[in-house]
Amino acid sequence: MTVRQNPSPTGTLPLSELAFGAAGIGNLFAPVSDQDAELAVEAAWRHGVRYFDTAPHYGLGLSERRLAAALRGLPREQYILSTKVGRLLEPSSSVEGDDLAAGFAVPATHRRRWNFSAHGVRRSIEDSLERLGLDRIDIAYLHDPDDHAHQALTEAYPELERLRAEGVVGAIGIGMNQAELPARFVRDTDIDAVLLAGRYSLLDQRGLTELLPLAAEHGVSVVIGGVFNSGLLADPRPGATFDYAPAPDALLARALELKTVCERHGVPLRAAALRFPFGHPAVASVLVGARSAAEIQDAAAMLHHPVPAALWAELKHRRLLGPDVPVPQAVD
């Protein structure tokens, strides 16, 4: 079974319901071989994934290079690729050690430098195009401008507008693991998309407070990442992580209760977690990081697992979801 395609931010390019997050093939936390990276992308394509997301940050450019190699030869008009701006990669004078302090098992060949200036944005896009071997970026996201909000709004965003007008960038977005600043961009700019990580899941619906209603009102497409909240909703157990830190006891207990309800309806918790964001009309795609063919195959299977309406009703009855939280239509 292949994943469905949804309208894109610009309304002209489709976003597949399931998106491939390429941080994993940038050696996030542990090495991945070139072959496994290529097989993961091939499996995604085979299952109908046509939206691929990467960033210079991921493996100091390794993710972009590997994604380029895996997509080479595939019809360019059939897939959407997004990358990000905000971190420039500067060559290190000498290669000493690895990049694990930043989360990636790669040699420290470069150092990252925050830069949301107009010049930095243009250079970042040019560097990404060279690593990707492409002549355009379908979606360019402002990447984690938490501490650079003013410069991102007054310098980086206008430069992305110029690049969009030139046809170098097809759509503009902002990608963050908070909902408040993206909401400001939806209100105050003409962005096309938001990549929201971890803030619209079965455990955390902060994106619903302001961002998602604003996005629906302004016609901004939302891509949801982190639906498993870095592992807790994939496999809730003692020692599981939430937002890359050990999960507090109360959250673990809540995740275990979610799992129990799902199992009572014959639904894996992973399937409910993947399907949940589509209850909101602003959500166009769910992004899942994958480092192997098996992981992407599992994600595709879970996304299409039948989820009965009774499951969502019980989650609300047990107050595991608020009464006003929108839920997907049943997939039986």
The 8 nearest C-alpha neighbors of each residue, nearest first, counted from 0:
[[1, 46, 2, 303, 300, 299, 47, 45],
 [2, 0, 47, 46, 3, 299, 48, 45],
 [1, 3, 47, 16, 48, 15, 17, 46],
 [2, 4, 16, 15, 1, 5, 47, 17],
 [3, 5, 15, 14, 13, 16, 2, 6],
 [6, 4, 14, 13, 15, 283, 7, 16],
 [7, 5, 13, 10, 14, 12, 8, 4],
 [6, 8, 13, 10, 12, 14, 9, 5],
 [9, 7, 191, 220, 10, 192, 219, 6],
 [8, 10, 11, 7, 191, 170, 12, 169],
 [9, 11, 7, 6, 8, 12, 13, 5],
 [10, 12, 9, 7, 13, 6, 8, 14],
 [13, 11, 7, 10, 6, 14, 9, 79],
 [14, 12, 7, 6, 5, 4, 15, 11],
 [15, 13, 5, 7, 4, 50, 6, 16],
 [14, 16, 4, 17, 49, 3, 48, 5],
 [17, 15, 284, 3, 4, 285, 2, 14],
 [16, 18, 285, 15, 284, 286, 48, 2],
 [17, 19, 286, 50, 51, 285, 48, 287],
 [18, 20, 51, 287, 286, 288, 21, 52],
 [21, 19, 288, 52, 287, 286, 22, 51],
 [20, 22, 53, 23, 24, 52, 288, 62],
 [23, 21, 25, 57, 24, 20, 27, 62],
 [24, 22, 290, 27, 25, 21, 26, 289],
 [23, 25, 26, 290, 36, 21, 22, 62],
 [24, 26, 62, 58, 22, 61, 57, 23],
 [27, 25, 30, 24, 104, 29, 103, 23],
 [26, 28, 103, 23, 29, 25, 102, 22],
 [27, 29, 103, 102, 104, 26, 99, 30],
 [30, 28, 104, 26, 27, 31, 103, 23],
 [29, 31, 26, 104, 32, 28, 27, 105],
 [32, 30, 26, 24, 35, 36, 33, 29],
 [31, 33, 35, 34, 36, 30, 24, 26],
 [32, 34, 36, 35, 37, 31, 65, 24],
 [33, 35, 37, 32, 36, 38, 31, 39],
 [36, 34, 38, 32, 37, 33, 291, 39],
 [37, 35, 33, 39, 24, 34, 38, 290],
 [36, 38, 69, 34, 40, 39, 35, 41],
 [37, 39, 41, 35, 40, 36, 292, 42],
 [40, 38, 292, 291, 42, 36, 37, 41],
 [41, 39, 43, 37, 42, 38, 44, 69],
 [40, 42, 38, 44, 43, 39, 37, 45],
 [43, 41, 45, 39, 292, 40, 44, 38],
 [44, 42, 40, 48, 46, 45, 41, 295],
 [45, 43, 48, 41, 47, 46, 42, 40],
 [44, 46, 42, 43, 47, 41, 48, 1],
 [47, 45, 1, 43, 44, 48, 42, 2],
 [46, 48, 1, 2, 44, 45, 49, 43],
 [49, 47, 44, 43, 15, 46, 50, 17],
 [48, 50, 78, 15, 79, 47, 44, 51],
 [49, 51, 79, 18, 78, 14, 15, 48],
 [52, 50, 19, 80, 18, 20, 79, 81],
 [53, 51, 81, 20, 80, 21, 82, 19],
 [52, 54, 82, 21, 63, 81, 62, 22],
 [55, 53, 82, 83, 56, 57, 63, 62],
 [56, 54, 60, 57, 59, 63, 127, 83],
 [57, 55, 54, 59, 58, 60, 86, 111],
 [58, 56, 25, 22, 55, 54, 59, 62],
 [57, 59, 25, 61, 103, 60, 62, 26],
 [60, 58, 56, 57, 61, 55, 109, 88],
 [59, 61, 55, 63, 58, 62, 57, 64],
 [60, 62, 58, 25, 64, 63, 59, 65],
 [63, 61, 25, 65, 64, 60, 57, 24],
 [62, 64, 66, 60, 61, 65, 131, 53],
 [65, 63, 67, 61, 130, 66, 62, 131],
 [66, 64, 68, 62, 67, 63, 61, 69],
 [65, 67, 69, 63, 68, 64, 62, 70],
 [66, 68, 131, 64, 70, 65, 69, 71],
 [67, 69, 65, 71, 66, 70, 64, 37],
 [68, 70, 37, 66, 67, 71, 65, 40],
 [71, 69, 67, 73, 68, 66, 72, 40],
 [72, 70, 68, 73, 69, 67, 66, 74],
 [71, 73, 70, 74, 75, 69, 68, 67],
 [72, 74, 70, 71, 75, 77, 78, 69],
 [75, 73, 77, 76, 72, 78, 71, 70],
 [76, 74, 77, 78, 73, 79, 72, 70],
 [75, 77, 74, 78, 79, 73, 12, 49],
 [78, 76, 75, 74, 49, 79, 73, 13],
 [79, 77, 49, 50, 76, 75, 80, 74],
 [80, 78, 50, 137, 49, 51, 81, 14],
 [79, 81, 51, 137, 52, 50, 136, 138],
 [82, 80, 138, 52, 139, 137, 53, 136],
 [81, 83, 54, 53, 139, 52, 140, 138],
 [82, 84, 140, 54, 139, 142, 141, 85],
 [85, 83, 141, 142, 120, 86, 123, 140],
 [84, 86, 115, 114, 142, 113, 141, 87],
 [85, 87, 113, 112, 114, 111, 84, 88],
 [86, 88, 112, 111, 123, 113, 89, 114],
 [87, 89, 111, 110, 109, 112, 86, 90],
 [88, 90, 109, 110, 111, 87, 91, 112],
 [91, 89, 109, 108, 110, 92, 88, 93],
 [92, 90, 109, 93, 108, 110, 94, 89],
 [91, 93, 90, 94, 108, 109, 89, 95],
 [92, 94, 91, 95, 108, 90, 107, 109],
 [95, 93, 108, 107, 91, 96, 92, 106],
 [94, 96, 93, 107, 97, 106, 108, 91],
 [97, 95, 107, 106, 94, 98, 105, 99],
 [96, 98, 106, 107, 105, 99, 104, 95],
 [97, 99, 107, 103, 100, 105, 101, 104],
 [100, 98, 102, 103, 101, 104, 97, 28],
 [99, 101, 98, 102, 103, 97, 104, 28],
 [100, 102, 99, 98, 103, 104, 58, 28],
 [101, 103, 99, 28, 100, 27, 98, 104],
 [104, 102, 27, 99, 28, 98, 26, 58],
 [103, 105, 26, 29, 99, 30, 28, 98],
 [104, 106, 97, 98, 103, 58, 107, 26],
 [107, 105, 97, 108, 98, 96, 94, 104],
 [106, 108, 97, 98, 109, 94, 96, 95],
 [107, 109, 94, 91, 106, 90, 110, 93],
 [110, 108, 90, 91, 89, 107, 88, 59],
 [109, 111, 89, 88, 91, 90, 112, 108],
 [112, 110, 88, 87, 86, 89, 113, 109],
 [113, 111, 87, 86, 114, 88, 110, 89],
 [112, 114, 86, 85, 87, 111, 115, 147],
 [113, 115, 85, 119, 116, 86, 112, 87],
 [114, 116, 85, 155, 151, 150, 119, 120],
 [115, 117, 119, 154, 118, 155, 114, 120],
 [118, 116, 155, 154, 120, 158, 119, 121],
 [119, 117, 121, 116, 120, 122, 158, 115],
 [120, 118, 116, 122, 117, 114, 121, 123],
 [119, 121, 123, 117, 122, 118, 84, 155],
 [122, 120, 124, 118, 123, 119, 125, 117],
 [121, 123, 125, 119, 120, 124, 126, 118],
 [122, 124, 120, 126, 121, 125, 119, 84],
 [123, 125, 127, 121, 122, 126, 128, 120],
 [126, 124, 122, 128, 123, 127, 121, 129],
 [127, 125, 123, 129, 124, 128, 122, 130],
 [128, 126, 124, 130, 129, 125, 131, 123],
 [129, 127, 131, 125, 133, 126, 130, 132],
 [128, 130, 132, 126, 127, 131, 125, 133],
 [131, 129, 127, 64, 128, 132, 63, 126],
 [132, 130, 67, 128, 133, 129, 63, 64],
 [131, 133, 129, 130, 128, 67, 134, 127],
 [134, 132, 128, 131, 135, 129, 136, 130],
 [133, 135, 128, 167, 132, 136, 129, 131],
 [134, 136, 167, 133, 168, 137, 128, 166],
 [137, 135, 168, 138, 81, 167, 169, 80],
 [136, 138, 169, 80, 168, 81, 79, 170],
 [139, 137, 81, 170, 171, 136, 169, 168],
 [140, 138, 171, 83, 82, 81, 172, 170],
 [141, 139, 172, 83, 173, 174, 142, 171],
 [140, 142, 173, 84, 83, 174, 85, 172],
 [141, 143, 174, 83, 85, 84, 140, 144],
 [142, 144, 175, 145, 174, 141, 85, 176],
 [143, 145, 147, 148, 146, 142, 151, 141],
 [146, 144, 143, 147, 148, 180, 175, 177],
 [147, 145, 144, 148, 143, 149, 150, 151],
 [148, 146, 144, 150, 145, 149, 151, 115],
 [147, 149, 151, 144, 150, 146, 145, 152],
 [150, 148, 152, 151, 147, 153, 154, 146],
 [149, 151, 153, 154, 152, 147, 148, 115],
 [152, 150, 155, 148, 115, 149, 154, 153],
 [151, 153, 149, 150, 156, 154, 148, 155],
 [152, 154, 150, 151, 149, 155, 156, 157],
 [155, 153, 117, 150, 116, 157, 151, 156],
 [156, 154, 151, 117, 115, 158, 116, 157],
 [155, 157, 159, 158, 152, 154, 151, 160],
 [158, 156, 160, 159, 154, 155, 161, 153],
 [159, 157, 161, 160, 117, 155, 156, 162],
 [158, 160, 162, 156, 161, 157, 163, 155],
 [159, 161, 157, 163, 158, 162, 164, 156],
 [162, 160, 158, 164, 159, 163, 165, 157],
 [161, 163, 159, 165, 167, 164, 160, 168],
 [162, 164, 168, 160, 166, 161, 165, 169],
 [163, 165, 161, 162, 166, 160, 167, 168],
 [166, 164, 162, 163, 167, 161, 168, 160],
 [165, 167, 163, 168, 164, 169, 162, 135],
 [166, 168, 135, 162, 165, 163, 136, 169],
 [169, 167, 163, 136, 166, 162, 137, 170],
 [168, 170, 137, 163, 138, 166, 136, 167],
 [169, 171, 138, 168, 191, 137, 139, 163],
 [172, 170, 139, 190, 191, 138, 140, 192],
 [173, 171, 140, 192, 193, 190, 191, 139],
 [172, 174, 141, 140, 193, 194, 142, 181],
 [175, 173, 194, 142, 140, 193, 141, 195],
 [176, 174, 143, 177, 195, 196, 194, 142],
 [175, 177, 196, 195, 197, 198, 178, 174],
 [178, 176, 175, 179, 198, 180, 195, 196],
 [177, 179, 206, 181, 180, 210, 182, 176],
 [178, 180, 182, 181, 177, 183, 210, 209],
 [179, 181, 183, 182, 178, 184, 177, 145],
 [182, 180, 184, 183, 179, 178, 185, 173],
 [181, 183, 210, 185, 179, 180, 184, 178],
 [184, 182, 180, 186, 181, 185, 187, 179],
 [185, 183, 181, 187, 188, 186, 182, 180],
 [184, 186, 182, 183, 187, 188, 181, 190],
 [185, 187, 183, 184, 188, 182, 213, 217],
 [186, 188, 184, 185, 183, 189, 182, 190],
 [189, 187, 184, 190, 185, 186, 183, 156],
 [188, 190, 191, 185, 187, 184, 171, 186],
 [191, 189, 171, 172, 188, 192, 185, 184],
 [190, 192, 8, 219, 171, 172, 170, 220],
 [193, 191, 172, 220, 219, 221, 8, 190],
 [192, 194, 221, 173, 172, 174, 195, 222],
 [193, 195, 174, 222, 223, 221, 173, 196],
 [196, 194, 223, 175, 176, 224, 174, 193],
 [197, 195, 224, 176, 225, 198, 223, 175],
 [196, 198, 225, 228, 199, 226, 176, 224],
 [199, 197, 206, 205, 203, 204, 196, 200],
 [200, 198, 204, 206, 203, 197, 205, 276],
 [199, 201, 203, 226, 202, 204, 198, 197],
 [200, 202, 203, 272, 275, 199, 204, 320],
 [203, 201, 200, 204, 254, 250, 199, 253],
 [202, 204, 200, 198, 199, 205, 201, 197],
 [203, 205, 199, 206, 207, 198, 200, 202],
 [206, 204, 207, 198, 208, 203, 199, 178],
 [207, 205, 204, 178, 198, 210, 199, 208],
 [206, 208, 211, 205, 204, 209, 210, 212],
 [207, 209, 206, 205, 210, 211, 204, 212],
 [210, 208, 207, 212, 211, 213, 206, 182],
 [209, 211, 182, 213, 206, 212, 214, 178],
 [210, 212, 214, 207, 213, 209, 206, 215],
 [211, 213, 215, 214, 210, 209, 216, 207],
 [214, 212, 216, 210, 211, 215, 217, 209],
 [215, 213, 219, 211, 217, 216, 212, 218],
 [214, 216, 281, 212, 218, 213, 217, 211],
 [215, 217, 213, 214, 218, 212, 219, 211],
 [218, 216, 214, 219, 215, 213, 185, 186],
 [217, 219, 215, 216, 214, 220, 281, 191],
 [220, 218, 214, 191, 192, 217, 8, 215],
 [221, 219, 192, 8, 281, 283, 282, 193],
 [220, 222, 282, 193, 192, 281, 283, 194],
 [223, 221, 194, 284, 285, 283, 282, 193],
 [224, 222, 285, 195, 194, 196, 286, 221],
 [223, 225, 196, 286, 226, 195, 285, 197],
 [224, 226, 197, 196, 228, 227, 229, 223],
 [225, 227, 200, 228, 224, 197, 272, 273],
 [226, 228, 232, 230, 225, 229, 233, 231],
 [227, 229, 225, 241, 197, 226, 242, 230],
 [230, 228, 242, 227, 241, 243, 240, 225],
 [229, 231, 233, 227, 240, 232, 228, 234],
 [230, 232, 235, 239, 240, 233, 241, 234],
 [233, 231, 227, 230, 234, 235, 228, 254],
 [232, 234, 230, 269, 227, 231, 235, 268],
 [233, 235, 231, 232, 236, 230, 239, 269],
 [236, 234, 231, 232, 255, 254, 239, 251],
 [237, 235, 239, 238, 234, 251, 231, 255],
 [236, 238, 239, 235, 251, 246, 248, 245],
 [237, 239, 245, 236, 240, 246, 235, 231],
 [240, 238, 231, 236, 237, 246, 245, 235],
 [239, 241, 245, 246, 244, 243, 231, 230],
 [240, 242, 246, 228, 243, 244, 229, 231],
 [241, 243, 229, 228, 244, 240, 197, 246],
 [242, 244, 241, 240, 229, 245, 228, 230],
 [245, 243, 240, 241, 242, 246, 239, 229],
 [246, 244, 240, 239, 238, 241, 247, 243],
 [245, 247, 241, 240, 239, 251, 244, 250],
 [248, 246, 250, 249, 251, 245, 241, 240],
 [247, 249, 251, 250, 252, 246, 237, 253],
 [248, 250, 252, 251, 247, 253, 246, 254],
 [251, 249, 253, 252, 247, 248, 254, 246],
 [250, 252, 248, 254, 253, 249, 246, 255],
 [251, 253, 255, 249, 250, 254, 248, 256],
 [254, 252, 250, 256, 251, 255, 257, 249],
 [253, 255, 257, 251, 256, 252, 235, 250],
 [254, 256, 258, 252, 257, 253, 235, 251],
 [255, 257, 259, 253, 258, 254, 252, 260],
 [258, 256, 254, 260, 255, 259, 261, 253],
 [257, 259, 255, 261, 268, 256, 260, 262],
 [260, 258, 256, 262, 261, 257, 255, 263],
 [261, 259, 263, 257, 262, 258, 256, 264],
 [262, 260, 266, 258, 264, 263, 259, 268],
 [263, 261, 265, 259, 264, 266, 260, 258],
 [262, 264, 260, 261, 265, 259, 266, 310],
 [265, 263, 262, 261, 266, 310, 260, 307],
 [264, 266, 262, 263, 261, 267, 306, 305],
 [265, 267, 261, 262, 264, 268, 306, 270],
 [268, 266, 269, 270, 261, 262, 265, 271],
 [267, 269, 271, 258, 270, 261, 272, 266],
 [268, 270, 272, 267, 233, 271, 273, 301],
 [271, 269, 301, 273, 267, 268, 272, 302],
 [270, 272, 274, 268, 273, 269, 275, 267],
 [271, 273, 269, 275, 270, 274, 226, 268],
 [274, 272, 270, 271, 275, 302, 269, 226],
 [273, 275, 271, 272, 276, 277, 302, 270],
 [274, 276, 272, 277, 273, 271, 278, 327],
 [277, 275, 278, 274, 279, 282, 199, 200],
 [278, 276, 279, 275, 327, 282, 274, 280],
 [327, 277, 279, 326, 325, 276, 275, 280],
 [278, 280, 277, 281, 282, 325, 276, 326],
 [281, 279, 282, 278, 215, 277, 283, 211],
 [282, 280, 215, 279, 220, 221, 214, 211],
 [283, 281, 221, 280, 277, 279, 284, 222],
 [282, 284, 221, 220, 222, 5, 281, 16],
 [285, 283, 16, 222, 17, 282, 15, 223],
 [286, 284, 223, 17, 222, 18, 224, 16],
 [285, 287, 18, 224, 20, 19, 223, 17],
 [288, 286, 20, 19, 18, 289, 224, 285],
 [287, 289, 20, 23, 21, 19, 22, 286],
 [290, 288, 23, 294, 291, 295, 287, 20],
 [289, 291, 23, 24, 36, 39, 294, 31],
 [292, 290, 39, 293, 294, 35, 289, 36],
 [291, 293, 39, 42, 295, 294, 38, 296],
 [292, 294, 296, 291, 295, 297, 39, 42],
 [295, 293, 297, 291, 296, 292, 289, 298],
 [294, 296, 298, 297, 292, 293, 289, 43],
 [297, 295, 293, 299, 294, 298, 292, 300],
 [298, 296, 300, 294, 295, 299, 301, 293],
 [297, 299, 295, 301, 300, 296, 302, 294],
 [298, 300, 302, 296, 297, 301, 295, 303],
 [301, 299, 297, 303, 298, 302, 304, 296],
 [302, 300, 270, 304, 298, 303, 299, 297],
 [301, 303, 299, 300, 270, 304, 273, 274],
 [302, 304, 300, 301, 305, 299, 270, 0],
 [303, 305, 301, 302, 270, 300, 306, 266],
 [306, 304, 331, 330, 303, 307, 266, 329],
 [305, 307, 330, 329, 331, 304, 266, 308],
 [308, 306, 329, 309, 310, 331, 330, 305],
 [307, 309, 329, 310, 311, 312, 306, 328],
 [310, 308, 312, 307, 311, 313, 264, 306],
 [309, 311, 313, 312, 308, 307, 264, 314],
 [312, 310, 314, 308, 313, 309, 315, 326],
 [313, 311, 309, 315, 310, 314, 316, 308],
 [312, 314, 316, 310, 315, 311, 317, 309],
 [313, 315, 319, 311, 317, 312, 316, 320],
 [314, 316, 320, 318, 312, 313, 317, 319],
 [315, 317, 313, 318, 314, 312, 319, 320],
 [316, 318, 314, 315, 319, 313, 320, 312],
 [319, 317, 315, 320, 316, 321, 314, 322],
 [318, 320, 314, 317, 315, 321, 257, 253],
 [321, 319, 315, 318, 314, 322, 324, 201],
 [320, 322, 324, 323, 318, 315, 319, 314],
 [321, 323, 324, 315, 320, 318, 316, 325],
 [322, 324, 321, 325, 320, 315, 326, 207],
 [323, 325, 321, 322, 326, 320, 207, 204],
 [326, 324, 278, 279, 323, 327, 322, 276],
 [325, 327, 278, 275, 324, 328, 311, 279],
 [278, 328, 326, 277, 329, 275, 325, 274],
 [327, 329, 330, 326, 308, 278, 307, 277],
 [328, 330, 308, 307, 306, 331, 327, 305],
 [329, 331, 305, 306, 307, 328, 304, 308],
 [330, 305, 307, 329, 306, 304, 308, 328]]
